[in-house]
Amino acid sequence: MLIETNGCLGTAAMNEGRTMQVIETLAEGLKREIKVVIPAKDMEVRMNERLAEVKDKVRINGFRPGKVPVAHLKKVYGKSIMADLVNEIVRDQPPAILTERGEKSATQPEIAMTEDKDEAEKILAAQADFEFTLSYEVIPAIELKSVNGIKVTREVAEIGEDEVTEQILKIAESARSYETKKGKAADGDRVTIDYLGKVDGEAFEGGKDEDAQLVLGSNRFIPGFEEQLVGFKAGDEKTITVTFPADYPAKNLAGKEATFDIKVKEVAAPGDIEINDELASKLGIESADRLKEIVRGQIESQYGSVTRQKVKRQILDQLDEMYQFDTPQKLVEAEFASIWRQIQTDLDESGKTFEDEDTTEEKAREEYRKLAERRVRLGLVLSEIGEKAGVEVSEDEMQRALYAQLQQFPGQEKEILNFFRNTPGASANLRAPIFEEKVIDHLLTEVDVTDKTVSKEALLADDEAETEDKPAAKKAATKKKAAAKAEATEAAAEGEEAAAPKKKAAPKKKAAEDSAE
């Protein structure tokens, strides 16, 4: 193989008597452009070899098997065989060229061939050299540094009996018994109602329900709805007025004033809750002790996840300070595009603009591009660390990840499986997060880790400095997530069986989101 660099003849090797020129035409930073030239004579030799292979197999009227002249075969099959050769070369040579050059492409190399029809016809007829160009960015060489200086604090929250009891009591709300009572409904009572919602006198979709059960004070409905039901009695029929929040997911209702015609069918008072074997049985668990054990385990798992994320962030922050190098811009652009789509979704869902978040789109783009560069750079560092440490992702781990994906899309299992089987790079999206976590596990065996016992509040609180460092358009979402962490901890203990009554109607806070799901 003849290799030319910037037009100067370099090392040369022979491949069955054939020559192929590989000429580097651009080496600027991480960008590379390679021109590949295969002489017409070489292409003709390859085509003749293919013709000889099929000579005894083809059947052409007027010729005995194996006696078809090569010239006639070339006339009939030459172009199609040459087209196959071109496709094979374009498929097989780029990875071989990169391997010989000792380079790794950050993304799939872009391949450019002639668009001139006359020139293409000449190539297919072996009357012109076959040329194509590879354009790509190389993954930079990363010289790994010692991680002995990395120090992290692993925050661990102790779980007290009071917290376990508190979570069980919240779970038990789903199994709480209610007894019909006479008199007015009070906070904590369960009312059974029919309702019909109207905006500007017209009923709206999702604003009607019958025999809906609602525990007053549960805040399941929009603000002002439940409060107005306090004092109602069975048999009462009244109309209440509420205003949908400005950020209500259903845009046609957001900020609108609505009336609801209410008919109260029953008022029921809550029974007492005791943590005992009877309660456990109602929740499908064999005993109160086992219930406590399960709830404690789920809280520990939730807290452990938060601990893990905080430790991981500390490691990544220190690696970010240790490594500074140019990043492949195509990877950065792809990462930025992914981040930006999420930002746009967040803003659309909240009904806010960049100005509402005290920034501009231009500033936000600049900040998120920096975040994309950091993610790409750290991803390359972790990849190099993992490769050197021999970190691997097993087939079992890939199967579990795929199964987790299938669980997220019930009823679409076949489509998801086909997607991962037929989409190039899809499996890499499953592998990447598993690999990253295993690299973090490896690093935790090498860095200096100090355990620190903290309160639940301290563990779940977002680092104030981290919040301030986030781009402005994301700060509100960050604070919202921080506030939701405690709720997530509680929800983790509840499980699907202990979930709140099914949401279905428009006055519910997240009716539109539930419908979309």
C-alpha positions as CSV (number, residue, x, y, z in Angstrom):
1,M,0.0,0.0,0.0
2,L,1.5,3.4,-1.0
3,I,1.0,6.1,1.6
4,E,1.6,9.7,0.8
5,T,1.5,12.4,3.4
6,N,0.9,16.0,2.1
7,G,1.9,14.8,-1.3
8,C,5.2,13.3,-0.2
9,L,5.8,9.6,-0.8
10,G,6.0,7.8,2.6
11,T,6.1,4.1,3.6
12,A,4.9,1.6,1.0
13,A,3.6,-1.9,1.1
14,M,2.3,-4.2,-1.6
15,N,-1.1,-5.8,-1.5
16,E,-1.3,-8.6,-4.0
17,G,0.5,-6.4,-6.5
18,R,-2.0,-3.6,-6.2
19,T,-1.4,0.0,-5.2
20,M,-3.6,2.5,-3.4
21,Q,-2.6,6.0,-2.6
22,V,-3.6,7.4,0.8
23,I,-2.8,11.1,0.8
24,E,-3.3,13.3,3.9
25,T,-4.6,16.6,2.6
26,L,-5.5,18.2,6.0
27,A,-4.1,18.0,9.5
28,E,-5.4,20.9,11.4
29,G,-5.9,20.4,15.2
30,L,-8.1,17.3,15.5
31,K,-9.4,17.6,11.9
32,R,-8.1,15.2,9.3
33,E,-8.9,14.9,5.6
34,I,-7.6,11.9,3.6
35,K,-7.7,11.5,-0.2
36,V,-7.7,7.9,-1.3
37,V,-6.9,7.1,-5.0
38,I,-7.2,3.6,-6.5
39,P,-5.8,3.5,-10.1
40,A,-8.2,2.5,-12.9
41,K,-6.0,-0.4,-13.8
42,D,-6.2,-1.8,-10.3
43,M,-10.0,-1.4,-10.4
44,E,-10.1,-3.2,-13.7
45,V,-8.0,-6.1,-12.3
46,R,-10.4,-6.5,-9.4
47,M,-13.4,-6.4,-11.7
48,N,-11.8,-9.1,-14.0
49,E,-11.2,-11.3,-11.0
50,R,-14.9,-11.0,-10.0
51,L,-15.9,-11.8,-13.6
52,A,-13.7,-14.9,-13.6
53,E,-15.4,-16.0,-10.3
54,V,-18.8,-15.8,-11.8
55,K,-17.9,-17.1,-15.3
56,D,-18.9,-20.7,-14.5
57,K,-22.0,-19.7,-12.6
58,V,-23.9,-17.4,-14.9
59,R,-26.3,-18.6,-17.6
60,I,-26.6,-16.5,-20.8
61,N,-28.6,-17.6,-23.7
62,G,-26.5,-18.6,-26.7
63,F,-23.5,-19.6,-24.6
64,R,-22.6,-22.9,-23.0
65,P,-21.9,-22.8,-19.2
66,G,-18.4,-21.5,-18.6
67,K,-17.8,-20.5,-22.2
68,V,-19.1,-16.9,-22.1
69,P,-16.3,-14.6,-23.3
70,V,-15.0,-12.2,-20.6
71,A,-15.7,-9.3,-22.9
72,H,-19.4,-10.2,-23.1
73,L,-19.5,-10.8,-19.3
74,K,-18.0,-7.4,-18.8
75,K,-20.6,-5.8,-21.1
76,V,-23.4,-7.4,-19.2
77,Y,-22.2,-7.4,-15.6
78,G,-19.2,-5.0,-15.5
79,K,-20.9,-2.0,-14.2
80,S,-22.9,-3.8,-11.5
81,I,-19.7,-5.6,-10.3
82,M,-17.8,-2.4,-10.3
83,A,-20.5,-0.7,-8.3
84,D,-20.2,-3.5,-5.7
85,L,-16.5,-3.1,-5.6
86,V,-16.8,0.7,-5.0
87,N,-19.3,0.0,-2.1
88,E,-17.0,-2.6,-0.6
89,I,-13.9,-0.3,-0.8
90,V,-15.8,2.6,0.8
91,R,-17.1,0.3,3.5
92,D,-13.8,-1.6,4.3
93,Q,-11.0,0.8,3.6
94,P,-11.8,3.7,6.0
95,P,-11.4,1.6,9.2
96,A,-8.3,-0.1,7.7
97,I,-6.7,3.3,6.9
98,L,-7.4,4.7,10.4
99,T,-5.9,1.5,12.0
100,E,-2.8,1.9,9.9
101,R,-2.5,5.5,10.8
102,G,-3.0,4.7,14.5
103,E,-6.0,7.0,14.8
104,K,-9.5,6.7,16.2
105,S,-12.2,8.8,14.6
106,A,-14.5,10.6,17.0
107,T,-17.5,10.0,14.8
108,Q,-18.2,8.0,11.6
109,P,-15.9,9.5,8.9
110,E,-17.6,11.5,6.2
111,I,-17.0,10.1,2.8
112,A,-17.2,12.2,-0.4
113,M,-17.0,10.9,-3.9
114,T,-17.5,12.5,-7.3
115,E,-20.9,13.8,-8.1
116,D,-20.1,14.2,-11.8
117,K,-22.2,11.6,-13.7
118,D,-19.7,11.4,-16.6
119,E,-16.8,10.8,-14.2
120,A,-18.8,8.2,-12.3
121,E,-19.6,6.4,-15.5
122,K,-15.8,6.3,-16.4
123,I,-15.0,4.9,-12.9
124,L,-17.6,2.1,-13.4
125,A,-16.1,1.4,-16.8
126,A,-12.6,1.3,-15.3
127,Q,-11.6,4.2,-17.4
128,A,-10.8,6.6,-14.6
129,D,-9.1,6.3,-11.2
130,F,-11.5,5.8,-8.3
131,E,-11.1,8.6,-5.7
132,F,-12.8,9.4,-2.5
133,T,-12.1,11.6,0.5
134,L,-12.4,10.8,4.2
135,S,-13.1,13.7,6.6
136,Y,-13.0,13.1,10.3
137,E,-11.9,14.3,13.7
138,V,-9.5,12.2,15.7
139,I,-9.9,11.4,19.3
140,P,-7.0,13.1,21.0
141,A,-4.3,11.1,22.7
142,I,-4.9,11.3,26.5
143,E,-2.0,10.8,28.8
144,L,-3.5,9.5,32.0
145,K,-2.5,11.1,35.3
146,S,-2.4,9.7,38.8
147,V,-5.7,9.9,40.6
148,N,-4.0,9.5,44.0
149,G,-4.6,13.2,44.7
150,I,-8.4,13.0,44.2
151,K,-10.3,13.2,47.5
152,V,-14.0,12.8,47.9
153,T,-16.4,13.0,50.8
154,R,-19.1,10.3,50.8
155,E,-22.1,11.7,52.7
156,V,-24.2,9.0,54.4
157,A,-27.5,9.7,56.1
158,E,-28.6,7.5,59.0
159,I,-32.2,6.3,58.8
160,G,-34.0,6.5,62.1
161,E,-37.1,4.5,63.2
162,D,-39.1,7.7,63.1
163,E,-38.4,8.2,59.5
164,V,-39.4,4.6,58.7
165,T,-42.6,5.0,60.6
166,E,-43.4,8.3,58.8
167,Q,-43.0,6.6,55.4
168,I,-45.1,3.6,56.4
169,L,-47.9,6.0,57.6
170,K,-47.8,7.7,54.2
171,I,-48.0,4.4,52.5
172,A,-50.8,3.3,54.7
173,E,-52.9,6.2,53.4
174,S,-53.7,4.0,50.4
175,A,-55.0,1.3,52.8
176,R,-56.8,3.6,55.2
177,S,-60.4,2.8,55.9
178,Y,-63.1,5.5,55.8
179,E,-66.5,5.4,57.5
180,T,-69.6,7.3,56.2
181,K,-70.4,10.2,58.5
182,K,-73.2,12.7,58.8
183,G,-72.5,16.4,58.9
184,K,-70.0,18.6,57.1
185,A,-66.9,17.5,55.4
186,A,-63.6,18.5,57.2
187,D,-60.0,18.5,56.1
188,G,-58.9,14.9,56.0
189,D,-62.3,13.5,55.1
190,R,-62.9,11.7,51.9
191,V,-65.7,13.0,49.7
192,T,-67.4,11.2,46.8
193,I,-68.5,13.6,44.2
194,D,-69.8,14.1,40.7
195,Y,-68.5,17.3,39.0
196,L,-68.7,19.1,35.7
197,G,-66.2,21.8,34.8
198,K,-66.9,24.7,32.5
199,V,-64.9,27.6,31.0
200,D,-66.9,30.6,29.7
201,G,-70.0,28.5,30.3
202,E,-68.8,25.6,28.0
203,A,-67.9,22.2,29.3
204,F,-64.3,21.2,28.5
205,E,-62.7,17.9,27.8
206,G,-61.6,16.0,30.9
207,G,-63.6,18.3,33.2
208,K,-66.2,15.7,34.1
209,D,-66.2,12.8,36.4
210,E,-68.7,10.7,38.5
211,D,-68.1,9.0,41.8
212,A,-64.7,10.6,42.1
213,Q,-63.2,10.1,45.5
214,L,-61.1,12.9,47.0
215,V,-59.4,13.2,50.3
216,L,-59.6,16.9,51.3
217,G,-56.2,18.4,52.0
218,S,-54.4,15.9,49.7
219,N,-53.7,18.7,47.2
220,R,-54.4,16.4,44.3
221,F,-56.6,19.0,42.6
222,I,-55.7,22.5,41.4
223,P,-55.4,25.2,44.1
224,G,-58.8,26.3,45.5
225,F,-60.8,23.3,44.5
226,E,-60.5,21.1,47.6
227,E,-60.6,24.0,50.1
228,Q,-64.1,25.0,48.8
229,L,-65.4,21.5,49.5
230,V,-64.8,21.8,53.2
231,G,-68.2,22.3,54.9
232,F,-70.2,20.4,52.1
233,K,-72.6,17.7,53.2
234,A,-73.9,14.6,51.4
235,G,-76.6,15.7,49.0
236,D,-75.3,19.2,48.6
237,E,-75.2,20.5,45.0
238,K,-73.2,23.7,44.6
239,T,-71.0,25.5,42.0
240,I,-67.5,26.6,42.9
241,T,-65.1,28.8,41.0
242,V,-61.4,28.2,40.6
243,T,-58.6,29.5,38.4
244,F,-56.2,27.2,36.6
245,P,-52.5,28.0,37.3
246,A,-50.7,30.0,34.7
247,D,-48.3,27.1,34.1
248,Y,-51.0,24.4,33.9
249,P,-49.9,21.8,31.3
250,A,-53.1,22.0,29.3
251,K,-52.5,25.3,27.4
252,N,-56.2,25.8,26.7
253,L,-56.9,25.9,30.4
254,A,-53.8,27.7,31.8
255,G,-54.7,30.8,33.6
256,K,-58.4,30.5,32.8
257,E,-61.2,30.9,35.4
258,A,-63.5,27.9,35.5
259,T,-66.6,26.8,37.3
260,F,-67.4,23.3,38.6
261,D,-70.9,22.0,39.3
262,I,-70.4,19.8,42.3
263,K,-72.8,17.1,43.7
264,V,-71.7,15.5,46.9
265,K,-72.7,11.9,47.2
266,E,-70.9,10.9,50.4
267,V,-68.7,12.3,53.2
268,A,-66.5,9.7,55.0
269,A,-64.2,10.2,58.0
270,P,-60.8,8.5,58.1
271,G,-60.2,5.6,60.3
272,D,-57.1,5.3,62.6
273,I,-53.9,3.8,61.2
274,E,-51.9,1.4,63.2
275,I,-48.7,-0.2,62.1
276,N,-49.4,-3.9,62.7
277,D,-49.6,-7.2,60.9
278,E,-53.2,-6.3,59.7
279,L,-51.9,-3.2,58.0
280,A,-49.1,-5.2,56.4
281,S,-51.5,-7.7,55.1
282,K,-53.6,-5.0,53.5
283,L,-50.5,-3.9,51.7
284,G,-49.8,-7.5,50.5
285,I,-46.9,-8.1,53.0
286,E,-46.7,-10.9,55.5
287,S,-45.9,-8.9,58.6
288,A,-45.3,-5.5,60.1
289,D,-41.6,-6.4,60.7
290,R,-41.2,-7.3,57.0
291,L,-43.0,-4.0,56.0
292,K,-40.5,-2.0,58.1
293,E,-37.6,-3.9,56.5
294,I,-38.8,-3.2,53.0
295,V,-39.5,0.4,53.6
296,R,-36.1,0.9,55.3
297,G,-34.4,-0.8,52.3
298,Q,-36.1,1.4,49.8
299,I,-35.2,4.5,51.7
300,E,-31.6,3.3,51.9
301,S,-31.6,2.7,48.2
302,Q,-32.9,6.2,47.5
303,Y,-30.4,7.8,49.8
304,G,-27.6,5.6,48.4
305,S,-28.5,6.9,44.9
306,V,-28.1,10.5,46.1
307,T,-24.8,9.7,47.9
308,R,-23.6,8.1,44.7
309,Q,-24.4,11.1,42.5
310,K,-22.7,13.5,44.9
311,V,-19.5,11.3,45.0
312,K,-19.5,11.0,41.3
313,R,-19.9,14.7,40.8
314,Q,-16.9,15.3,43.1
315,I,-14.8,12.9,41.1
316,L,-15.8,14.4,37.7
317,D,-15.2,18.0,39.0
318,Q,-11.6,17.1,39.9
319,L,-11.0,15.2,36.7
320,D,-12.2,18.3,34.9
321,E,-9.5,20.3,36.6
322,M,-6.9,17.7,35.8
323,Y,-7.6,17.4,32.1
324,Q,-7.7,20.2,29.5
325,F,-7.4,19.4,25.8
326,D,-9.2,20.1,22.5
327,T,-12.4,18.1,22.1
328,P,-13.8,16.8,18.8
329,Q,-16.3,19.4,17.8
330,K,-18.7,17.0,16.1
331,L,-19.1,15.2,19.5
332,V,-19.5,18.6,21.2
333,E,-22.2,19.6,18.7
334,A,-24.1,16.4,19.1
335,E,-24.0,16.7,22.9
336,F,-25.0,20.4,22.8
337,A,-27.9,19.5,20.5
338,S,-29.1,16.9,23.0
339,I,-28.8,19.4,25.9
340,W,-30.5,22.2,24.0
341,R,-33.5,20.0,23.1
342,Q,-34.0,19.3,26.8
343,I,-33.7,23.0,27.6
344,Q,-36.3,23.9,25.0
345,T,-38.6,21.2,26.3
346,D,-38.2,22.5,29.9
347,L,-39.0,26.1,28.8
348,D,-42.0,25.0,26.8
349,E,-43.4,23.0,29.6
350,S,-43.0,25.8,32.1
351,G,-44.3,28.4,29.7
352,K,-41.2,30.5,30.5
353,T,-38.6,32.3,28.3
354,F,-34.9,33.0,28.7
355,E,-35.8,36.5,29.8
356,D,-37.9,35.1,32.6
357,E,-34.8,33.2,33.8
358,D,-32.8,36.5,33.7
359,T,-30.7,35.5,30.7
360,T,-30.7,35.5,26.9
361,E,-30.8,32.7,24.4
362,E,-27.3,33.8,23.2
363,K,-25.8,33.6,26.7
364,A,-27.6,30.3,27.4
365,R,-26.2,28.8,24.3
366,E,-22.7,29.8,25.2
367,E,-23.0,28.4,28.7
368,Y,-24.5,25.1,27.5
369,R,-21.9,24.7,24.9
370,K,-19.3,24.9,27.6
371,L,-21.3,22.2,29.5
372,A,-21.3,20.0,26.3
373,E,-17.5,20.4,26.0
374,R,-17.0,19.4,29.6
375,R,-19.2,16.3,29.2
376,V,-17.4,15.2,26.0
377,R,-14.0,15.8,27.5
378,L,-14.8,13.9,30.7
379,G,-16.4,11.1,28.6
380,L,-13.1,10.7,26.7
381,V,-11.1,10.7,29.9
382,L,-13.4,8.1,31.5
383,S,-13.2,6.0,28.4
384,E,-9.4,6.0,28.5
385,I,-9.3,5.2,32.2
386,G,-11.8,2.4,31.7
387,E,-9.9,1.0,28.7
388,K,-6.6,1.0,30.5
389,A,-8.2,-0.6,33.6
390,G,-9.8,-3.3,31.5
391,V,-13.3,-2.3,32.4
392,E,-15.9,-4.3,30.3
393,V,-19.6,-4.4,30.0
394,S,-20.9,-7.9,30.1
395,E,-23.7,-9.3,27.9
396,D,-25.8,-9.9,31.0
397,E,-25.5,-6.2,31.9
398,M,-26.5,-5.2,28.4
399,Q,-29.5,-7.5,28.5
400,R,-30.6,-6.0,31.9
401,A,-30.3,-2.5,30.4
402,L,-32.4,-3.5,27.4
403,Y,-35.0,-5.0,29.7
404,A,-35.2,-1.8,31.7
405,Q,-35.8,0.1,28.4
406,L,-38.6,-2.4,27.5
407,Q,-40.3,-1.8,30.9
408,Q,-40.5,1.9,30.2
409,F,-42.5,1.4,27.0
410,P,-45.1,-1.3,27.7
411,G,-46.8,-2.5,24.6
412,Q,-44.0,-1.4,22.4
413,E,-41.5,-4.1,23.2
414,K,-41.3,-5.3,19.6
415,E,-40.6,-1.9,18.2
416,I,-37.9,-1.2,20.9
417,L,-36.2,-4.5,20.2
418,N,-36.2,-3.8,16.4
419,F,-34.8,-0.3,17.1
420,F,-31.8,-1.7,19.0
421,R,-31.2,-4.5,16.6
422,N,-31.4,-2.4,13.4
423,T,-30.1,1.1,14.5
424,P,-26.3,1.6,14.3
425,G,-25.0,2.9,17.6
426,A,-28.2,2.2,19.5
427,S,-26.5,-0.5,21.6
428,A,-23.7,2.0,22.4
429,N,-26.3,4.2,24.0
430,L,-27.1,1.3,26.4
431,R,-23.5,0.4,27.0
432,A,-22.2,3.9,27.7
433,P,-23.9,4.7,31.0
434,I,-23.1,1.2,32.3
435,F,-19.5,1.5,31.3
436,E,-19.3,5.0,32.9
437,E,-20.6,3.8,36.2
438,K,-18.2,0.9,36.2
439,V,-15.3,3.3,35.7
440,I,-16.5,5.3,38.6
441,D,-16.6,2.1,40.7
442,H,-13.0,1.5,39.6
443,L,-11.9,5.0,40.5
444,L,-13.6,4.7,44.0
445,T,-11.1,1.9,44.7
446,E,-8.2,4.2,43.9
447,V,-9.1,7.7,45.2
448,D,-9.2,8.9,48.8
449,V,-12.7,8.5,50.1
450,T,-13.9,9.8,53.5
451,D,-17.3,8.8,54.8
452,K,-19.3,11.5,56.6
453,T,-22.6,11.0,58.4
454,V,-25.1,13.8,57.6
455,S,-28.7,14.5,58.2
456,K,-31.4,13.6,55.6
457,E,-31.8,17.3,54.8
458,A,-28.1,17.9,54.3
459,L,-27.9,14.9,52.0
460,L,-30.9,15.8,49.9
461,A,-30.0,19.5,49.7
462,D,-28.5,20.6,46.4
463,D,-25.0,22.1,46.7
464,E,-25.7,25.9,46.6
465,A,-22.5,26.5,44.7
466,E,-23.5,24.0,42.1
467,T,-26.8,25.7,41.6
468,E,-25.2,29.0,41.1
469,D,-22.8,27.5,38.6
470,K,-25.6,26.2,36.4
471,P,-26.7,28.3,33.4
472,A,-29.5,30.6,34.4
473,A,-32.2,28.9,32.3
474,K,-31.7,25.7,34.2
475,K,-31.6,27.1,37.7
476,A,-35.4,27.0,38.2
477,A,-35.4,23.4,37.1
478,T,-32.5,22.6,39.4
479,K,-34.3,24.1,42.5
480,K,-37.5,22.2,41.5
481,K,-35.5,19.0,41.4
482,A,-33.9,19.7,44.8
483,A,-37.3,20.3,46.3
484,A,-38.6,17.1,44.7
485,K,-35.9,14.8,46.1
486,A,-37.6,14.3,49.5
487,E,-40.8,13.6,47.7
488,A,-39.0,11.1,45.5
489,T,-37.6,9.4,48.6
490,E,-41.1,9.0,50.0
491,A,-42.5,7.8,46.7
492,A,-39.8,5.2,46.4
493,A,-41.1,3.6,49.6
494,E,-44.7,3.5,48.4
495,G,-44.4,1.5,45.2
496,E,-47.1,1.1,42.6
497,E,-49.5,-0.8,44.8
498,A,-49.6,2.0,47.3
499,A,-49.9,4.8,44.8
500,A,-52.5,7.6,45.1
501,P,-55.9,7.1,43.5
502,K,-55.7,7.1,39.7
503,K,-55.6,10.6,38.3
504,K,-58.0,11.2,35.4
505,A,-59.8,14.5,35.4
506,A,-58.9,18.0,34.3
507,P,-59.0,19.7,37.7
508,K,-56.2,17.4,38.8
509,K,-52.9,19.1,38.9
510,K,-51.2,17.1,36.2
511,A,-54.1,15.9,34.2
512,A,-52.6,16.8,30.8
513,E,-49.3,15.0,31.6
514,D,-51.1,11.9,32.9
515,S,-53.1,11.8,29.6
516,A,-49.9,12.1,27.6
517,E,-48.4,9.1,29.5
